[in-house]
Amino acid sequence: MAALDTLARLELALIPVGSVAPAPSNAVRDAAVAVIFRVGADDESLELLMIERASYAGDPWSGHVAFPGGRRESSDATLLDTALRETREEIGIDLTSHGRVLGALERVNPMSPSLPPLSIAPFVALLTRDAELALSDEVAEAFWMPLAALRHPEASSEVEVVVGSGRRSVRAFVHGRYTIWGLTERILRDLLSRLEGSPRALDNG
């Protein structure tokens, strides 16, 4: 099965889960997200689960396309526990019983001083059993995006987005009505570089 062969190669290129440690500075709060794959109906393609965050006043990521995840709580023993808990809370999927964690990607931090000081650890997982989505109030929508759409040469481009009261030109993936930029775009670029076997610098977002 081509899809599983691709994931097996990706797993070798990921950071071992046990190597993901908390942020070294108390001034930075830890967070984690889950980058979830599933095998397509044709058993050959792969799809990624994305969410569109609900719109709330004062939320800097309001309405953004993202991965399920959030900030680490005191009850989370590890950052992986944070990603697993947030995934259950936001979309109703229990990856411990419906999936398998493959590894991790490089941490990403907001580059804008107007955003909270976070260090976000992305964990990559495969959904191994069908699971019904149950969206929380924090999630407006969830959808599966074909990995092939991200790998298309024209998928990534410079676009203008609204930031605060102004506009900004950013690198983004555009898929239908969805514009994926910022932290999520940087996570996707890291993921794609590992799939392609050519790491890239995360220099934008």
C-alpha positions in Angstrom: 0.0 0.0 0.0 1.6 3.2 -1.2 0.2 5.4 1.6 1.6 3.2 4.4 5.0 3.0 2.6 5.0 6.9 2.6 4.2 7.0 6.3 6.9 4.4 7.1 9.5 6.6 5.4 8.1 9.7 7.1 8.3 8.0 10.5 12.1 7.4 10.0 12.5 11.1 9.4 10.6 12.3 12.4 11.9 13.3 15.8 11.4 10.5 18.4 8.5 11.3 20.8 10.7 10.7 23.8 13.1 13.5 22.7 10.5 16.2 23.0 11.1 18.0 26.2 9.4 21.1 27.8 10.6 24.5 26.8 13.7 25.5 28.7 12.4 29.0 29.7 9.6 29.6 32.2 8.9 32.8 30.2 7.6 30.6 27.3 4.5 28.5 27.7 4.4 25.0 26.2 1.7 23.9 23.7 1.2 21.0 21.4 -0.8 20.1 18.3 -1.7 16.8 16.5 -0.9 16.4 12.8 -3.3 13.6 12.0 -3.1 11.4 8.8 -5.6 8.9 7.5 -5.4 6.6 4.5 -7.8 7.6 1.7 -10.6 5.4 0.4 -8.3 4.3 -2.5 -5.7 2.9 0.0 -3.1 4.8 -2.0 -3.5 8.4 -0.9 -3.1 10.2 2.4 -5.2 12.9 3.9 -4.6 15.4 6.7 -7.1 16.5 9.3 -7.4 20.3 9.6 -9.7 22.4 11.7 -11.0 26.0 11.3 -11.0 27.6 14.7 -14.2 29.4 15.9 -14.2 33.2 15.9 -13.8 34.8 19.3 -13.1 38.4 20.1 -9.5 38.9 21.4 -8.3 35.5 20.2 -5.3 36.0 17.9 -5.9 32.7 16.1 -9.6 33.3 15.8 -10.9 31.8 12.5 -7.5 30.4 11.5 -7.0 27.0 9.8 -4.9 24.9 12.2 -4.3 21.5 13.7 -6.1 20.4 16.9 -4.1 21.4 19.9 -3.6 23.9 22.6 -1.6 24.9 25.7 -0.2 22.5 28.2 -2.0 22.1 31.4 -0.6 21.1 34.8 -2.3 17.7 34.5 -0.4 16.9 31.3 2.6 14.7 32.2 4.2 15.3 28.7 3.6 17.4 25.7 2.3 14.4 23.9 -0.3 14.2 26.6 -1.2 17.8 25.8 -1.7 17.0 22.1 -3.8 13.9 22.9 -6.0 15.7 25.4 -6.6 18.7 23.2 -7.4 16.4 20.3 -10.1 14.6 22.4 -11.5 17.9 23.7 -11.6 19.7 20.4 -12.6 17.1 17.9 -13.6 14.0 19.9 -10.9 11.7 18.6 -9.0 9.5 21.1 -5.7 8.8 19.3 -4.7 6.3 22.0 -7.4 3.9 20.9 -8.0 5.1 17.3 -4.5 5.9 16.1 -0.8 5.6 16.4 1.7 8.4 17.1 4.6 8.3 14.6 6.9 11.0 15.9 7.3 14.7 16.2 8.3 17.8 14.1 10.4 20.8 15.1 8.9 23.1 17.5 7.5 26.4 16.2 7.2 29.7 18.1 5.1 32.8 17.2 7.4 35.3 15.5 5.2 38.4 16.1 5.8 40.2 19.5 2.0 40.8 19.6 1.3 37.0 20.0 1.6 35.1 23.3 5.1 33.6 24.0 4.4 29.9 23.2 6.6 27.0 22.1 4.4 24.6 20.1 5.4 20.9 19.7 3.7 19.2 16.7 3.2 15.4 17.0 2.4 13.3 13.9 -0.1 10.5 14.1 -2.0 8.0 11.9 -5.7 7.4 12.4 -5.9 3.6 12.3 -9.6 3.2 12.9 -12.6 5.1 11.8 -13.6 7.8 14.3 -16.6 10.1 14.3 -15.7 13.8 14.8 -17.4 15.6 17.7 -16.4 19.3 17.5 -16.2 21.5 20.5 -17.3 25.1 20.7 -13.7 26.1 19.9 -13.9 24.5 16.4 -16.1 25.9 13.6 -15.3 23.1 11.1 -13.0 20.1 10.5 -12.1 18.7 7.2 -9.7 16.2 5.6 -7.3 17.7 3.1 -5.5 15.5 0.5 -1.7 15.5 1.0 -1.4 15.7 -2.8 -3.0 19.1 -2.7 -0.3 20.4 -0.5 2.5 18.8 -2.6 1.2 20.4 -5.8 3.7 23.0 -7.1 1.1 25.8 -7.1 -0.3 25.1 -3.6 2.1 27.5 -1.9 2.2 31.2 -2.7 2.5 34.7 -1.3 -0.9 36.0 -0.3 -2.3 38.9 1.7 -4.0 38.3 5.0 -5.7 40.5 7.5 -3.6 41.0 10.7 -5.2 43.2 13.3 -6.2 46.4 11.6 -3.9 46.0 8.6 -2.8 43.6 5.9 0.3 41.5 5.6 1.9 39.5 2.8 2.7 35.9 3.9 3.6 32.6 2.5 0.5 30.3 2.6 -1.1 27.1 1.3 -4.4 27.8 -0.4 -6.9 24.9 -0.6 -10.3 25.9 -1.9 -11.7 28.6 0.4 -9.0 27.9 3.1 -5.8 29.9 3.5 -3.3 28.2 5.7 -0.6 30.5 7.0 1.5 31.4 10.0 2.4 28.7 12.5 0.4 26.0 10.7 2.0 26.8 7.4 5.5 26.5 9.0 4.5 23.1 10.5 3.3 21.9 7.1 6.5 23.0 5.4 8.5 21.0 8.0 6.3 18.0 7.3 6.6 18.2 3.6 10.4 18.6 3.7 10.7 15.4 5.7 8.4 13.6 3.2 10.7 14.9 0.4 13.9 14.2 2.3 15.2 17.7 2.0 14.8 19.8 5.2 14.1 23.4 4.8 14.6 26.4 7.0 11.4 27.7 8.8 12.0 31.3 7.9 8.5 32.8 7.5 5.3 33.1 9.5 
